[in-house]
Amino acid sequence: MDKEIVANFENLYSSYKRVKADKKFNSGTARFSIMALEGIQTLKEQLENQTYSIAPYNKFKIYEPKERIIESCSFKDKTVQRCFSDYILTPKLNNIFIKWNTAGQIGKGHYMAMDGLRDHMLEFYSKNGLNGWIVKCDIRKYFYSIDHEIMKDVVDYYFDDEFTVWLNHLFIDSAENPGLPLGNQVNQKYALLLLHSLDQMITIEYGIQHYGRYNDDFYVICKSKEEAREILEAIRIMTESLKIQLNTKSQIVPFRMGLCYLGFHHYVTSDGKYIRKLRGDKKRKTHRKIRNWIRAVNNGEMTEEKFQEKYNACKNNMLHGNCIKLCHSMDLDVKKRMKRGDEKCSCE
């Protein structure tokens, strides 16, 4: 039974250590860590008796890559979620999800999603040239609009163990309806699962081979505009049945124009070369971030080592596109500005 796996001292202790390793040390971590063994024993007993409850969330805003409200759960709840996710949810869902559902899973991720789009575009081009259409969609305020009753119906379809049903419902109903807190590990799994029916509809019912999804951001490459319109309408009907709405920016674009996806503009040239360039708005945001970091270093608010860490992360992301010249010019400019103590970045 699932209860024996989750309400297991060794599994909970292992999850506690993984959460502690991933989390910045703060007062909540300290309080739980001081009496960790006793705390884990208490969690074990509460889970066995199904008297476990979730503490109030800590709400705060983040501003990168865009402004969002995060609802972070307590350290002891992170431990239970980690255990439940690692030992129950993930093993089952990894066998359910399609290959190109790429978010929030070990061995997949952001760059796999972009490489999948590259492969899909090149394969489509090899058979159809530039004669095609792309349906590009995302969900409006996805996490904030997920209906609890629908979400519970979906997870109950895949998980029928009595203990797991109880714990799934407890996590889903731990915040106001509609909406799932962005800071919860299990909610990442639930959000991926909710749109699994969409993945199946497109790949099985419509037989589309060139499809990919990263969370609520997805594309479908079609041979004709009529097919693209039919699929977009089917997507609208499906999402409305789940009580979520497509973003108004969802659209159908010619294959030859390419696709903006995960911060990059992806397209295939007339001679079959795949190009991936940093999107214009992302480029401007990156320049602003670097300028702010330089200002922080010059004002003594950030160490040069921390700046280099952040700057290298930005460059590594850009180097997944055709951005070598841009990175080189930024290197020269940053070196010059840091040396001069000038906060303005000419790469803007």
C-alpha positions in Angstrom: 0.0 0.0 0.0 1.1 3.6 -0.7 0.7 4.5 3.0 3.5 2.1 3.9 5.8 3.8 1.4 5.1 7.4 2.4 4.6 6.9 6.1 8.0 5.2 6.3 10.7 6.7 8.5 13.6 5.9 6.2 11.8 7.4 3.2 10.8 10.5 5.1 14.3 11.0 6.5 15.8 10.6 3.0 13.3 13.2 1.7 14.1 15.5 4.6 17.8 15.4 3.7 17.1 16.2 0.0 14.8 19.1 0.9 17.4 20.5 3.4 20.1 20.2 0.7 18.0 22.2 -1.8 16.7 24.9 0.5 18.4 28.0 1.9 19.0 27.7 5.6 16.4 29.9 7.4 14.4 29.9 10.7 11.9 27.3 9.4 14.7 24.9 8.4 16.5 25.5 11.6 13.4 24.8 13.8 12.7 21.5 12.1 16.4 20.5 11.9 17.0 20.9 15.6 14.7 18.0 16.4 14.6 16.4 13.0 14.3 12.8 14.1 11.5 13.6 16.5 9.8 15.7 13.8 10.0 12.9 11.2 8.6 10.4 13.7 5.7 12.8 14.3 5.1 13.1 10.5 5.2 9.3 10.2 2.5 8.9 12.9 0.3 11.6 11.5 0.5 10.1 8.0 -0.2 6.6 9.4 -3.3 8.0 11.3 -4.2 10.3 8.4 -4.3 13.2 10.9 -1.5 15.1 9.0 -2.5 18.7 8.1 -0.8 21.4 6.0 0.5 24.6 7.6 -0.4 28.1 6.2 1.5 29.2 3.2 4.1 31.9 3.1 3.2 34.3 0.2 5.8 36.4 -1.7 6.4 37.8 -5.1 9.1 37.0 -7.6 9.9 39.1 -10.7 12.0 36.8 -12.9 11.2 35.7 -15.5 8.0 37.6 -14.8 6.1 38.8 -11.8 4.3 36.0 -10.0 2.9 35.2 -6.6 4.6 32.3 -4.9 3.0 30.4 -2.0 5.7 28.5 -0.2 4.8 25.7 2.2 6.6 25.0 5.5 9.7 22.8 5.8 7.8 19.9 7.2 5.2 20.0 4.4 8.1 20.2 1.8 9.4 17.0 3.3 6.1 15.2 3.0 5.6 16.5 -0.5 9.1 15.4 -1.6 8.5 11.9 -0.2 5.0 11.6 -1.8 6.3 13.0 -5.1 9.4 10.9 -5.4 8.0 7.6 -4.2 4.4 7.7 -5.5 3.6 10.4 -8.0 6.7 10.5 -10.2 7.1 6.7 -10.8 3.5 6.5 -12.0 3.4 9.7 -14.0 6.7 9.1 -15.8 5.1 6.0 -17.3 2.0 8.0 -18.4 3.4 11.2 -19.9 4.3 11.5 -23.5 7.9 12.1 -24.4 7.5 15.7 -25.4 5.8 16.8 -22.2 9.1 18.1 -20.9 8.7 20.3 -17.9 9.4 19.4 -14.2 10.9 15.9 -14.9 14.4 14.6 -14.2 16.2 14.1 -17.5 13.9 16.5 -19.4 13.5 20.2 -19.1 13.7 23.5 -20.9 16.5 22.6 -23.4 15.0 19.3 -24.2 11.8 21.1 -25.1 13.7 23.4 -27.5 15.6 20.5 -29.0 12.4 18.7 -29.5 11.0 21.7 -31.4 14.1 21.8 -33.6 13.7 18.1 -34.4 10.0 18.5 -35.2 10.7 21.5 -37.5 13.5 19.8 -39.4 11.5 16.6 -39.8 8.4 18.5 -41.0 10.6 20.6 -43.4 12.1 17.4 -44.9 8.7 16.2 -45.9 6.8 19.4 -46.6 9.3 22.2 -47.1 8.1 25.5 -45.7 4.4 24.7 -46.6 2.8 24.3 -43.2 1.1 26.0 -40.2 1.9 26.2 -36.5 -0.7 26.3 -33.7 0.9 28.2 -30.8 -0.9 28.2 -27.5 -0.6 28.8 -23.8 -3.0 28.9 -20.9 -4.1 32.2 -19.3 -2.9 32.3 -15.6 -2.7 28.5 -15.6 -1.8 27.6 -12.0 -4.1 30.3 -10.6 -7.1 29.0 -12.6 -7.0 25.3 -12.0 -10.3 24.1 -10.6 -9.9 21.8 -7.5 -12.8 19.5 -8.3 -11.7 18.9 -11.8 -8.1 18.4 -10.7 -9.2 15.8 -8.1 -11.2 13.9 -10.6 -8.2 13.7 -12.9 -5.8 12.5 -10.2 -8.4 10.0 -8.9 -8.5 8.5 -12.4 -4.8 7.6 -12.2 -4.4 7.0 -8.5 -7.0 4.9 -6.7 -5.2 3.9 -3.6 -7.2 5.2 -0.6 -4.3 6.8 1.2 -3.0 8.5 -2.0 -6.5 9.8 -2.8 -6.7 11.3 0.7 -3.3 13.0 0.4 -3.8 14.2 -3.2 -7.1 15.8 -2.1 -5.4 17.3 1.0 -2.7 19.0 -1.1 -5.1 20.2 -3.8 -7.6 21.7 -1.3 -4.8 23.4 0.7 -5.3 26.7 -1.1 -8.3 28.7 -2.3 -10.3 27.3 -5.2 -9.5 27.9 -8.1 -5.7 27.8 -8.1 -2.8 25.7 -7.1 0.2 27.3 -5.2 3.2 27.7 -7.5 5.6 26.9 -4.6 4.4 23.3 -4.1 6.4 20.4 -5.7 3.3 18.2 -6.0 1.4 20.9 -7.8 4.0 20.8 -10.6 3.0 17.2 -11.1 -0.7 17.9 -10.9 -0.4 20.8 -13.5 1.5 18.5 -15.9 -1.2 15.8 -15.4 -4.2 18.1 -16.0 -3.2 18.7 -19.6 -2.2 15.1 -20.3 -5.7 14.6 -21.9 -4.7 17.4 -24.3 -1.5 15.6 -25.2 -3.5 12.4 -25.9 -6.1 14.2 -28.0 -3.5 15.8 -30.2 -1.1 12.8 -30.6 -3.5 9.9 -30.6 -6.9 11.2 -31.8 -5.5 13.6 -34.4 -2.3 11.6 -35.0 0.0 14.7 -34.9 3.7 13.8 -34.7 5.1 17.3 -34.4 3.8 18.4 -31.1 5.4 19.5 -27.8 4.4 21.0 -24.5 6.4 22.7 -21.7 3.9 23.2 -18.8 1.1 25.2 -20.4 3.1 26.4 -23.4 2.6 24.1 -26.4 2.7 24.0 -30.2 1.2 21.8 -33.0 2.7 21.8 -36.5 0.1 21.1 -39.2 0.2 20.5 -43.0 -2.7 22.8 -43.8 -4.4 25.9 -42.3 -7.7 24.0 -42.2 -6.2 21.3 -40.1 -4.6 23.9 -37.8 -8.0 25.7 -37.4 -9.7 22.4 -36.6 -7.1 21.5 -33.9 -7.2 25.0 -32.4 -11.0 24.7 -32.0 -10.6 21.2 -30.5 -8.1 22.7 -28.0 -10.5 25.5 -27.1 -13.3 23.0 -26.4 -10.9 20.8 -24.3 -9.6 23.6 -22.2 -13.1 25.0 -21.6 -14.2 21.6 -20.4 -11.3 21.8 -17.8 -12.4 25.4 -16.8 -9.2 26.9 -18.1 -8.8 29.5 -20.9 -6.4 29.9 -23.7 -4.4 33.0 -23.7 -5.6 35.6 -26.2 -2.1 35.4 -27.8 -2.8 31.8 -28.9 -2.6 31.8 -32.7 -2.0 30.1 -36.0 1.2 31.2 -37.9 2.7 30.1 -41.2 5.5 27.6 -40.7 7.9 29.8 -42.7 7.6 32.6 -40.1 8.8 30.3 -37.3 7.8 30.2 -33.7 8.5 32.1 -30.5 8.9 29.4 -27.9 10.6 29.5 -24.4 12.4 32.8 -25.0 13.8 32.1 -28.5 12.6 32.6 -32.0 12.9 29.3 -33.9 12.7 29.0 -37.7 13.9 27.0 -40.7 15.4 28.9 -43.7 14.5 28.2 -47.3 17.5 25.9 -47.7 16.6 23.8 -44.6 18.8 25.4 -41.9 17.4 25.5 -38.4 18.0 28.9 -36.6 17.3 29.6 -32.9 17.8 33.3 -31.8 17.1 35.0 -28.6 13.8 36.8 -28.8 14.0 40.6 -29.0 12.2 41.3 -25.7 14.3 38.6 -23.9 17.4 40.3 -25.3 16.3 43.6 -23.8 15.4 42.1 -20.5 18.8 40.3 -20.4 20.6 43.6 -21.0 18.6 45.3 -18.3 19.5 42.6 -15.8 23.2 42.8 -16.6 23.1 46.5 -16.3 21.5 46.2 -12.9 24.1 43.7 -11.8 26.9 45.9 -12.9 25.3 48.8 -10.9 25.1 46.5 -7.8 28.8 45.5 -8.1 29.9 49.1 -8.5 27.8 50.1 -5.5 29.2 47.3 -3.4 25.9 45.5 -3.2 27.1 42.4 -5.1 30.4 40.6 -5.2 32.2 40.2 -8.6 32.1 36.4 -8.0 28.3 36.5 -7.7 28.1 38.7 -10.7 30.2 36.3 -12.7 28.0 33.4 -11.6 24.8 35.2 -12.7 26.3 36.5 -15.9 27.6 33.0 -16.9 24.2 31.5 -16.4 22.7 34.2 -18.8 25.4 33.4 -21.4 24.9 29.7 -21.1 21.2 30.1 -21.8 21.9 32.3 -24.9 24.5 29.9 -26.2 21.7 27.4 -26.7 20.7 29.6 -29.5 22.7 31.2 -32.4 24.0 33.9 -30.1 27.8 33.5 -30.2 28.4 37.0 -31.7 26.0 38.6 -29.2 27.7 36.8 -26.2 31.1 38.0 -27.5 30.0 41.6 -27.8 28.5 41.4 -24.3 31.7 40.0 -22.9 33.7 42.9 -24.3 31.2 45.5 -23.1 30.9 44.0 -19.6 34.6 43.9 -19.2 34.9 47.6 -20.2 32.0 48.7 -18.0 33.2 46.8 -14.9 36.6 48.3 -15.3 35.3 51.8 -15.7 32.7 51.5 -13.0 30.1 52.6 -15.6 26.6 51.2 -14.9 25.4 51.8 -18.5 25.6 48.8 -20.8 26.2 49.6 -24.5 24.9 46.2 -25.6 21.4 47.6 -25.1 
